Amino acid sequence: MSIRVSTSALAIPVAECGGIGTIGGSGIPVPELQEDIRKAKKATKGVIAVNIMYAMKDFYELVMASIEAGADMIITGAGFSRDIFKIGKTHNIPIVSIVSSPAFATLAEKLGAAAVIVEAAEAGGHLGTDVSLRELFPTIRKVVSKVPLIASGGITDGYEMAEMMDKYGADGVQIASRFVLSKECSVSQEFKDAYLKAREEDIVLVSSPVGMPGRAVKTPFVEKMLSGADISADKCRFQCLKKCNYKYCINDRLTASQQGDVENGLVFSGANTFKMKEILSVQEIFARFVKAAESVYREKTVQA
Ligand SMILES: Cc1cc2nc3c(=O)[nH]c(=O)nc-3n(C[C@H](O)[C@H](O)[C@H](O)COP(=O)(O)O)c2cc1C
């Protein structure tokens, strides 16, 4: 989760709990990213991945910098890079693709992805589809057979995780919003409060300068955007995207909310954030997921 939502502060405890701790690598300066990766790698023997959006102008620089700093895995989304797989082979580092269609899933597996993440319409941030997870996942399950297939978008508890793994055949899940509501996530309290206050109808689609729709909490800034008011920035300070329609500066708006200015900020969020009403430690989140999932499997064993 970029920008500075998922940093080493969150990735370390996730990795310590046995998950893949993922640092959001887009939209931050290379030295800052490298320092954060090194910090995470020093603090845990678990797996530390870096997520980098293909839409970033400095995509390859960020990938190479992450590898140099010791990342264990590169996860890419928001566009599709073919060259990244060659880099993965050369540097012996697993590349994981985030896709939202069977065609890109097939391509990713063919080109050498170590795993494929199916990201559906319920996800937070930039969206590649308007199809729900339970509709999209089976279409991709049919075409990916050699590498792990991960379900993502709107998963908030262990029952949903068990459902995706047991009923839909997912090999794992990718979870974002649940971890924003963790003690360790380095966003402002105001950002977390926006999550806690959000009702189902407060989580909406916005247009992003990246050229994709995005899912976010309806903050005053988003209300302004949806009303058609002028939200454009004066000048571009970052030149961060390959193609930017520059309706507003996404870097400024994401940074604003991360630092506490939710009024003027963009608060990316999954569609099911309204179901979560507690800030927990990462360890507690893992424990609750495992307990709920185990109860599902136990019930099945008893029934059988
Ligand atoms: C605050 C936030 C920031 C995100 N940033 C990124 C990102 O930088 N790159 C990316 O590929 N996905 C990003 N995502 C999408 C997540 O990685 C994830 O796939 C999705 O949100 C899963 O749905 P969930 O939030 O309901 O668990 C972001 C999501 C959120 C909520």
The ligand as a Gaussian input file, in Angstrom:
#p B3LYP/6-31G(d) Opt

LIG

0 1
 C       -4.577000       2.308000       1.163000
 C       -4.343000       1.349000       0.022000
 C       -3.250000       1.521000      -0.810000
 C       -3.011000       0.622000      -1.850000
 N       -1.893000       0.784000      -2.625000
 C       -1.601000      -0.131000      -3.571000
 C       -0.391000      -0.028000      -4.308000
 O        0.421000       0.863000      -4.090000
 N       -0.164000      -0.968000      -5.268000
 C       -1.040000      -1.991000      -5.504000
 O       -0.777000      -2.827000      -6.376000
 N       -2.194000      -2.113000      -4.813000
 C       -2.482000      -1.210000      -3.843000
 N       -3.628000      -1.356000      -3.113000
 C       -4.497000      -2.537000      -3.338000
 C       -4.140000      -3.636000      -2.332000
 O       -2.829000      -4.064000      -2.547000
 C       -5.067000      -4.862000      -2.336000
 O       -4.916000      -5.653000      -3.474000
 C       -6.531000      -4.565000      -2.166000
 O       -6.785000      -3.398000      -1.470000
 C       -7.177000      -5.756000      -1.467000
 O       -8.456000      -5.484000      -1.002000
 P       -8.726000      -5.168000       0.548000
 O       -8.133000      -3.816000       0.810000
 O      -10.205000      -5.179000       0.652000
 O       -8.064000      -6.245000       1.354000
 C       -3.900000      -0.458000      -2.080000
 C       -5.015000      -0.600000      -1.243000
 C       -5.235000       0.263000      -0.199000
 C       -6.426000       0.057000       0.694000

